[in-house]
Protein backbone atom coordinates (compact mmCIF):
# COMPACT_ATOMS: atom_id res chain seq x y z
CA UNK A 1 0.00 0.00 0.00
CA UNK A 2 1.06 3.50 -0.74
CA UNK A 3 1.60 5.85 2.19
CA UNK A 4 1.57 9.08 0.21
CA UNK A 5 -0.31 9.64 -3.06
CA UNK A 6 -0.15 12.75 -5.23
CA UNK A 7 -3.45 13.22 -7.08
CA UNK A 8 -3.17 15.79 -9.86
CA UNK A 9 -6.70 17.16 -10.19
CA UNK A 10 -8.31 19.98 -12.12
CA UNK A 11 -11.91 19.32 -11.14
CA UNK A 12 -12.80 17.59 -14.42
CA UNK A 13 -14.66 14.28 -14.71
CA UNK A 14 -11.31 12.69 -15.58
CA UNK A 15 -9.71 13.84 -12.36
CA UNK A 16 -12.74 12.66 -10.38
CA UNK A 17 -12.36 9.18 -11.92
CA UNK A 18 -8.68 9.27 -10.92
CA UNK A 19 -9.71 10.15 -7.35
CA UNK A 20 -12.20 7.27 -7.34
CA UNK A 21 -9.45 4.89 -8.50
CA UNK A 22 -7.24 5.83 -5.55
CA UNK A 23 -9.87 4.31 -3.25
CA UNK A 24 -8.90 0.90 -4.66
CA UNK A 25 -5.31 0.97 -3.41
CA UNK A 26 -5.01 3.21 -0.39
CA UNK A 27 -5.21 2.26 3.26
CA UNK A 28 -6.22 4.01 6.44
CA UNK A 29 -2.66 5.29 6.89
CA UNK A 30 -2.44 6.73 3.37
CA UNK A 31 -2.51 10.47 2.81
CA UNK A 32 -3.62 11.79 -0.56
CA UNK A 33 -2.39 15.21 -1.60
CA UNK A 34 -4.76 16.77 -4.09
CA UNK A 35 -2.63 19.02 -6.29
CA UNK A 36 -4.39 21.64 -8.36
CA UNK A 37 -2.28 23.66 -10.77
CA UNK A 38 -3.55 27.13 -11.52
CA UNK A 39 -2.29 28.01 -14.96
CA UNK A 40 -0.37 31.26 -15.08
CA UNK A 41 -2.37 32.91 -17.87
CA UNK A 42 -5.71 32.06 -16.27
CA UNK A 43 -4.40 33.35 -12.96
CA UNK A 44 -3.38 36.69 -14.49
CA UNK A 45 -6.78 37.10 -16.15
CA UNK A 46 -8.57 36.31 -12.90
CA UNK A 47 -6.54 38.89 -10.97
CA UNK A 48 -7.28 41.52 -13.61
CA UNK A 49 -11.00 40.79 -13.27
CA UNK A 50 -10.92 40.70 -9.48
CA UNK A 51 -11.72 37.00 -9.24
CA UNK A 52 -10.55 34.71 -6.46
CA UNK A 53 -8.86 31.92 -8.42
CA UNK A 54 -8.12 29.70 -5.43
CA UNK A 55 -11.75 29.84 -4.27
CA UNK A 56 -12.94 28.93 -7.78
CA UNK A 57 -10.54 26.00 -7.91
CA UNK A 58 -11.69 24.79 -4.46
CA UNK A 59 -15.24 24.73 -5.78
CA UNK A 60 -14.13 22.64 -8.78
CA UNK A 61 -12.49 20.13 -6.42
CA UNK A 62 -15.52 19.85 -4.14
CA UNK A 63 -16.64 16.54 -5.67
CA UNK A 64 -13.26 14.95 -4.93
CA UNK A 65 -13.20 16.41 -1.43
CA UNK A 66 -16.71 15.08 -0.77
CA UNK A 67 -15.67 11.66 -2.10
CA UNK A 68 -12.66 11.52 0.22
CA UNK A 69 -14.55 12.79 3.25
CA UNK A 70 -17.34 10.26 2.77
CA UNK A 71 -14.73 7.48 2.55
CA UNK A 72 -12.66 8.74 5.52
CA UNK A 73 -9.58 9.37 3.38
CA UNK A 74 -6.81 11.48 4.88
CA UNK A 75 -6.16 14.25 2.37
CA UNK A 76 -4.82 17.73 1.93
CA UNK A 77 -5.20 20.20 -0.90
CA UNK A 78 -2.29 22.08 -2.45
CA UNK A 79 -2.57 24.87 -5.01
CA UNK A 80 0.41 25.75 -7.20
CA UNK A 81 0.75 28.18 -10.09
CA UNK A 82 2.47 27.19 -13.30
CA UNK A 83 2.23 24.86 -16.27
CA UNK A 84 0.38 21.68 -15.30
CA UNK A 85 2.90 19.07 -16.49
CA UNK A 86 5.98 20.88 -15.17
CA UNK A 87 4.35 21.70 -11.85
CA UNK A 88 3.10 18.16 -11.20
CA UNK A 89 6.58 16.77 -11.88
CA UNK A 90 8.24 19.43 -9.72
CA UNK A 91 5.92 18.77 -6.78
CA UNK A 92 6.19 14.99 -7.13
CA UNK A 93 9.97 15.10 -7.19
CA UNK A 94 10.22 17.51 -4.26
CA UNK A 95 7.86 15.72 -1.89
CA UNK A 96 7.64 12.37 -0.23
CA UNK A 97 5.18 10.77 -2.63
CA UNK A 98 5.02 7.13 -3.66
CA UNK A 99 2.88 7.54 -6.78
CA UNK A 100 1.23 10.17 -8.98
CA UNK A 101 -2.36 9.56 -10.07
CA UNK A 102 -3.99 11.65 -12.76
CA UNK A 103 -6.79 11.43 -15.27
CA UNK A 104 -6.38 11.12 -18.99
CA UNK A 105 -8.12 13.77 -21.03
CA UNK A 106 -8.75 11.33 -23.86
CA UNK A 107 -7.01 13.06 -26.74
CA UNK A 108 -6.99 11.10 -29.97
CA UNK A 109 -3.63 10.17 -31.50
CA UNK A 110 -3.37 13.29 -33.67
CA UNK A 111 -4.34 15.66 -30.86
CA UNK A 112 -1.89 14.00 -28.50
CA UNK A 113 0.90 14.23 -31.07
CA UNK A 114 0.19 17.88 -31.91
CA UNK A 115 -0.55 19.22 -28.44
CA UNK A 116 1.11 16.70 -26.19
CA UNK A 117 -0.79 15.49 -23.19
CA UNK A 118 -0.13 16.46 -19.60
CA UNK A 119 -0.38 12.80 -18.53
CA UNK A 120 2.20 11.70 -21.11
CA UNK A 121 4.61 14.48 -20.16
CA UNK A 122 4.25 13.70 -16.45
CA UNK A 123 4.76 9.97 -17.03
CA UNK A 124 7.86 10.67 -19.08
CA UNK A 125 9.50 13.08 -16.61
CA UNK A 126 8.41 11.92 -13.17
CA UNK A 127 10.85 10.13 -10.90
CA UNK A 128 8.13 7.99 -9.27
CA UNK A 129 5.42 5.66 -10.64
CA UNK A 130 2.55 7.31 -12.48
CA UNK A 131 -0.99 5.92 -12.81
CA UNK A 132 -3.03 7.39 -15.66
CA UNK A 133 -6.76 6.72 -15.26
CA UNK A 134 -9.02 6.67 -18.32
LINJO-V902305 format. One line per field, one symbol per residue. psi: psi as a letter, one per 30 degrees, with the letter a starting at -180 (. if undefined). burial: # if it has 16 or more other ideal C-beta (glycine too) atoms within 10 Angstrom, else .. A space follows every 50 residues. Layout:
# LINJO-V902305
psi: ???
burial: ???
This chain:
# LINJO-V902305
psi: kkejkjjjkgfleefeeeeeefffglafgkkkjjkkkjkeeeeeeeeegg ljeeeeeeefgeeeeeeeefghkkllkkklkakeeeeeeeeeffaikflk kllkfhkleeeeeefkkeeeeeeefkglkkkkk.
burial: .#.########..###.##.##...#...#.#######....#..#.... ..#...#...#.###.##....#.#.#......##.######....#.## #####.#.........#######..#...####.
